[in-house]
Amino acid sequence: MRCVHLNRVGEQCRDQALEGRQLCAFHSRILEDDDPEIRREAVSGRREGTSRFPLIYRVAALVLLLIFLLEAFDPIRSWLGF
């Protein structure tokens, strides 16, 4: 039996599947750690209050936002005549 792995184009792998499995030696080695149950537990096990972005990224984003707002504020203020 052929390996059941499909590439991005949709072509099936040409290698033979391992005995008692559906994947060839190459693809079973890559995909053997991919367990949806473990991924689901890892996502649900995350604390609710944590962010995936570190604090330094959030501070940098805030500084950039303030710079852009201050740059936009000057033309608006001069347009209004203040």
Contacts in CASP RR format, 6 or more apart in sequence:
PFRMAT RR
TARGET T0000
AUTHOR 0000-0000-0000
METHOD contacts of the structure
MODEL  1
MRCVHLNRVGEQCRDQALEGRQLCAFHSRILEDDDPEIRREAVSGRREGT
SRFPLIYRVAALVLLLIFLLEAFDPIRSWLGF
1 16 0 8 1.000
1 17 0 8 1.000
1 22 0 8 1.000
2 12 0 8 1.000
2 13 0 8 1.000
2 14 0 8 1.000
2 15 0 8 1.000
2 16 0 8 1.000
2 17 0 8 1.000
3 12 0 8 1.000
3 13 0 8 1.000
3 14 0 8 1.000
3 15 0 8 1.000
3 16 0 8 1.000
3 17 0 8 1.000
3 22 0 8 1.000
3 23 0 8 1.000
3 24 0 8 1.000
3 27 0 8 1.000
4 12 0 8 1.000
4 13 0 8 1.000
4 17 0 8 1.000
4 22 0 8 1.000
4 23 0 8 1.000
5 12 0 8 1.000
5 13 0 8 1.000
5 23 0 8 1.000
5 24 0 8 1.000
5 27 0 8 1.000
5 31 0 8 1.000
6 12 0 8 1.000
6 13 0 8 1.000
7 13 0 8 1.000
13 23 0 8 1.000
13 24 0 8 1.000
13 26 0 8 1.000
13 27 0 8 1.000
15 24 0 8 1.000
15 25 0 8 1.000
15 26 0 8 1.000
15 27 0 8 1.000
16 24 0 8 1.000
17 23 0 8 1.000
17 24 0 8 1.000
18 24 0 8 1.000
18 25 0 8 1.000
18 28 0 8 1.000
21 28 0 8 1.000
23 31 0 8 1.000
51 58 0 8 1.000
END
